[in-house]
Amino acid sequence: MPTVTPITPNVGAEISDVDLTAVNDAQADALRAALIDRKALVFREQNISTAQFAAFMQIFGETVKEDLVVEDGNPPEVGAIHIRPDERQRINFWHMDHSFREHPSPVLALHADMLPPSGGDTLFTSLEAAYAGLSDRMKARIEGLHTLHKATPTQNTARRYTKEQLAARERAAPVRHPLVGLNPANGRKFLFVNIPIYCRSIAEMPTAEGDALLAKLYAHVQRPEFHFRLVWRPKTLIVWENVHCLHYPVADYFPHERKLWRVVIKGTERPVAA
Ligand SMILES: [Fe+2]
C-alpha cells in the first residue's frame, strides 16, 4: 500500500510505494483517503507520459478537457502551464482556481516537465487548517456569511479568450459561495476565501466593511502555519484539493523556462455551507 509521509502537521504528504500506471482499487481508496486527510499529495520521480498522467487522475473523478493550451501529441485533458525563457510569470499570488464557477474544480494536479535550475516553487495552504486557526470570536463573526466571486483576466486567460469574451466574463453575474464551507468528506469546516480579484465582496455587508474583513481573512490564510512549500524536482507530480487549498506559484526564476502539465477534475457540486 502507498506510504504516506506528512510534510507538515497541517498539510501535505509525500507518497511512495505506489506505481501510478497500475493503481488497484485498494490503492486508489488509500490515495483518496490520504488526499482528504492531507489536502495535497506529492509523488516524486514520476517518469510517466501525459496520457498515463491523465489516466491516473481518473481515480479522483472525471477529467475534463483542458482550457489551457494543449500541445501536439497530448491528450485533451492535459494542458500546459508554460513560461517561456523570455517571459515573466505573473500569477504569483495566493489563489484558488475557478472559485468564480458554481461548481469549482475539486481536484487539480501538476506534473513537472521543465524546471528552472532553482526556484519556481509552489506553496499550498490548507483552508481547513486556516479555519481551525481562527479565534472563536472570528468564527462566530463569519458564520453564515456569503461571498460573491467573479472571474478576472490573468496571464492564462489572456491566451485563450478574446477581448469580447473577457468583457462578457466581467459582465456575468457573480457566483455566491459560503464564507465558511463544510467538507462533507471529513466533517471539517474550511475558510472559503480567495484573492480579492476573484472573491470580490461579502454579500451581507456594506462594501467597505466586507472588504476589510476579507482582507483580514485573506492575510490570515497566508500564515506559514497553514502551508507547505513544494520544491519541484524533475518529474515531481502533485495532486491537491483545489477548493480546500490556496496555492502560490513563486515567480523568482526569470529568465528561465518552466513547463508543468496540468489535469483538472470536473466540478459537480456547489461548496456546502457549514
Ligand atoms: Fe492556479
Residues whose N, C-alpha, C, O or C-beta is under 5 A from the ligand:
A	BS01	LIG	D97
